[in-house]
Amino acid sequence: GASHPMQSAPIASDFSPDQFKELMDQVDAGDADQKAYAAMELQTMALDAKSQVLMAKNGAIAPLTKLLAPGDPMVQASAAGALWNLAANEQNKFAIAQAGAIQPLVAMLYSEVREAQLSAAGALQNLCVNASNKKTVAQAGGIEALIMLLSDKDRHVKAKAAGALQSLAVDEDNQKAIKSLGAIPLVTKLLSSRTPEVQSNAAGCLHNLAVNDEEAQLAVAEAGAIPPLIALITNSTPDLQAKAAATIWSIAGREDNRQAIMDAGGIPPLVKMLTAKSVDAQTKASGAIRCLTMSAFTRGEFERTAAVPQLVVLLSSGHQELTINAAGALENLGCR
């Protein structure tokens, strides 16, 4: 099975300075097996939020970063796994980059050993949330390596690669680079994965690539993303529905895409989402609808789906963004 360091339940152990010191001695001076074992134990210890802070304070980061150097792939994999969990903490994201971990983690993405690839991709996914790390990862050649992993056989590796690219794409220079390196068709393919984490990260990545970039919005539509996004809106968990609706919203600024979304049957499931239990889902759906209603040719479809009364209800939702979207859509539909 795949290791999911981020998703495991935090263990109830309080941080033990003695146990920590013993493990760090093995990281520093043990043989390969002892180093790998110690790093795996530190990975488990780092599932706990308080321990993440204490381990970093007590000097865990630099010695673990040293273990990322080429050598025994299982040592590399377990060290990257420990850094993956340590990088859940905001301060640690910065400290791990400062220790020089990003370049060797990017190199590990090319490893022949699946565990090494997966833990490096997981660590980078967490590290890429930090704004300055987004630039460092790009400079280290991380974008090319992560795009390569979008076609990996392993769904967990693909999920982490798409998740890292989703974060990287928030940076404007990276947004352009990811697009120009041909990632959009590869990410679009992942929308049809059977793994929700892959689908979610793929939708989020396309959203971040499309925002404020009309050329990318066209590329997303031309890659064939609209039908699988509508399938996710129609039939998936509320979180995934909201993510797919946000992506539809991000590409609906173009008139040709509005036509394509309507033709692919996107309007009824978006209208249905207006009555979702989740405010996030309602907000994303109403945002997409607000964009779609900018074209007069969508009006008939919105009348057929009785969208107006549902939008009127949302005017008093008490959630600012939701209310603004609903009001904008009603105004576009000619309701005063």
Order of alpha helices (4+ residues) and beta strands (2+ residues): alpha-alpha-alpha-alpha-alpha-alpha-alpha-alpha-alpha-alpha-alpha-alpha-alpha-alpha-alpha-alpha-alpha-alpha-alpha-alpha-alpha-alpha-alpha
